[in-house]
Amino acid sequence: MNHTEANQSGHFLPLSCPERSVSTVYVLLYVSAAAVVLLTVFGNLLVIISVCHFKQLHTPTNMLILSLAVSDFLVGALVMPTALIWITESCWIFNRIFCICYVITTYFLTGTSIHNVALIAADRYFALSNPFLYARAVSVNTICLVVLCDWCILFSYNLALHHFDSNFKSAVKCPEDFVALDEVWSLVDLLLIFVFPCSVIIILYVLVFVIAKKHATAIRDLNVHTTVQTPKNDIAMKSERKAAKVLGIVVSVFLACLFPYFIYSLLGKAIEIEAESFQKVLILVYLNSTINPVIYALFYPWFRKCVKLTLTLQIFNTDSALMNVL
């Protein structure tokens, strides 16, 4: 059902939403939505505090993790509350200006999050494939400059995308019509925001796994020639299995969260997806920001230690920034 109508000036006003009785299910939906938002915001905030506060964590790779956490934090703080209210109420209750800001913010932050994941993949591949050149060429300042340029380019791209997209200019129903790009811009957005970064992520992570497997095999062969009775062989094999597991989780979750939306972006009008299905697709995109702290931070032992220090307020102690967290 369309809950918006256009007035004579061309601006739509939200129609009143269907009256709801305050039922247990209705309250549970809002409680669940609040829990998801708090988990996203709090999880990414812990990553931000950890990397910013502890000087030992000021490394190039952690700057990329920080950038990812910032984009995901902003998704949780600025995008997810509005989207979950829209889904819970089954209609758009805000005005047109808010809708435009919501759509542009959604595109910008989710795109930034995707590109941050791709940058992390490139960083890990470069560090593993050529560690000596990486140590000389890549610094914290270099990564910060790359991240800043990436954010600025994506912001400019999204402004241009919505300025030139014909569907965005003529949209009446909010926000479904605003998010559904025309055919040309759908293809451009699919290539730049999904196909390219996804290809980078998959290819580089496969290469990282191959290199890690070669290193583990070399260590195992070395142990065979030096001493037979050693647990290092088991450690090498466990390292291979862990690398494969992490790689599978990263790629699978990333694609599962983002692929359905870009299918809709490209084919949504042709296959006439209903609004409820479109909302579920969006929620998957946002949930990627909820899961990212688990995938990219909780696998690191230093993060668990930083969380403990933060929650126990030890970060307010003198010289806590110099504490050993590795």
SULLINGI-V882132 format. One record per run of one state. SS is the DSSP state (h for helix, s for strand, l for the rest). FROM is the first residue (numbers start at 1). TO is the last residue. Records with the same first field share a line. If there is no record, write none. Layout:
# SULLINGI-V882132
SS: FROM-TO / FROM-TO
This chain:
# SULLINGI-V882132
l: 1-3 / 7-11 / 15-23 / 54-54 / 58-59 / 90-95 / 130-130 / 138-139 / 165-165 / 171-175 / 180-182 / 227-231 / 272-274 / 297-300 / 312-313 / 317-319 / 323-326
s: 4-6 / 12-14
h: 24-53 / 55-57 / 60-89 / 96-129 / 131-137 / 140-164 / 166-170 / 176-179 / 183-226 / 232-271 / 275-296 / 301-311 / 314-316 / 320-322
